[in-house]
Amino acid sequence: MDEKVVKIIKPFREGQAEAVALGDSSLRYEYTKPDGTKGTFGSVRKVFRCINEREEYGASTKFKVGLTIFAPGEGGPVHVHENSEEFSYIIQGSGVQLDRDGNIVGTYQAGDVKFVPAGAYHGGFCTSDEPMVMLWAYSEGGELPKE
């Protein structure tokens, strides 16, 4: 019988997580502020994929876990995970939540937990002067960010 072993992951050490830079610095995404005015944000972010289906990153079949660092004014474009739920814990910084149409519908800051049900459109960006650091997890069926 194979014994299960606990894996300790140090995401910021070489080889301990799948580190990728996502986004295109030449692209800007539009959003609408609560007062109706428009703004734009970028999509460049650093993602550390810590647990996923790959053997070297935990070999999990149930969920995917990682950390993302957003520079001020950068974020993730509006998207949807049809078949999985997602949660995020804001470790540092603050940001805004966008709906399907790019409207700001909420804010979050260090210490907040964000829950995204399967099928809910979501996106957002860092509004603080410091980078926003977010711990996230997808349930089974979720895809890791690719752009």
N, C-alpha and C positions, 0 to 999 in steps of 0.2 A: 504494500500500500504506500502510495506517495504521500509524504507528509507535507502539509501546507506550511508555507513559511511567510512570515510578515516581512514586507519590503519597506525599507526606509528610503525615501526619495528626497534628495537635496536639489531642488529644481534649478538653482543658479550655479551649480557645478557642472562642468563639462561632462556630457554623457549621461547625466542623471535625469534629464528631461529632453524632450524633443523641442528645441528652441527654434522658432521661426519668426520672421518679420512679415507681417501681413499688411496689405493695403498698397495703394499707389499714391505717392506724394503729389502727383499732378492732378488727382481727382479731388473735387470738393462736392459735398452733398448738402442739399438745401433742407432747412427746417423752418418751422413757423413758431414764433414766440407766442405766448398767451395773449399779447396785445395785438397780434395779427401781423407784426413785422417779420421780415424774413432774415435769415442768417445762413451761414454755411459752416461746415466742419470738415476736417480731413479724416482719412481712414487708416492712417499709419499707426500700427501698434505692434508690440512685442508679445508673443504668445509662448508660454512654456507649457507644453502638453505633458503632464506628469503621469497620468494613468490612462491607458487605453488598451485596445486589444493586442497590441504588440508585446511580445514576451519581455523585452527589455524595459517596458514601461508598465509593468503590472499584470499584463495578460487578463484584464478584466473583461468579462462578457456582459456585465450589467450596467456599467456607467463609465463616463470619461470625465477626468478632472484636470484642471490646469489653472494657471495664473496668467493674467493679461495685464500689461502695463500700457496705459494710455498717456501720452504727453498732453499738456494743456491744449485744448482745441481739437484734439483728435478723438476718434471713436470708432464705432462699428455701424455700418449702414443698416437700415431697416431690413430685417429678414425674418424667416419663420422656420421652426422645426415642427413639421407636421406630426411626427411620431414620437416625440420625446418631450419631457419636461426639463426645465433648467432652473438652477438657482445660482445666485451670485452673492458673495459676501464682499462688501467694500472694505478693504483693509486700510486704504489711505486715499485721501483726496475726495472729490465730489463730482457729480455729473447730473445729467438730465436723461429722462426716459422719453423716447419717441414712440408714437403709435404708427399704424400702417401708412398714414398719410404724411408722416414727418412732423406732426404736431407735438410740442412738448406737453406731456401729460403727467409728469411727476419729476421729483428730484430725489437724489440719494447722496449720502455722505458716509464717511468712515463710520463703521459700526452697523450700517444698515444691511439687511438681507433683501434681495430682490428675487421673487418667484415668477417664473414664466410658464404658464400651462402650455401643454402641447397645442399647436395650432395658433398661438398668439403671436402676432407680428410685434417686433420689438427692435430697438436700436437705441443708440445714445452716444453721448460723448462727454469728455472731461471738461468741467467748467472751472475747476480750481487752478490756482497758480502753480500748484505742485502736481506731479504725475498722479494719476489715479491708478491704484493697484487693486485688482479684483480677482478673488478666488472664485472659480465657477465649476459646475458639474452638470453633465447631461445624463439623463436616464437612458436606459437601453433604447436603441433605435436612433439616437442622436448622432449627428455628423460633426466632426471637428471643423473649426473654421478653416476655410481654404482661400479666402480672399480678404 
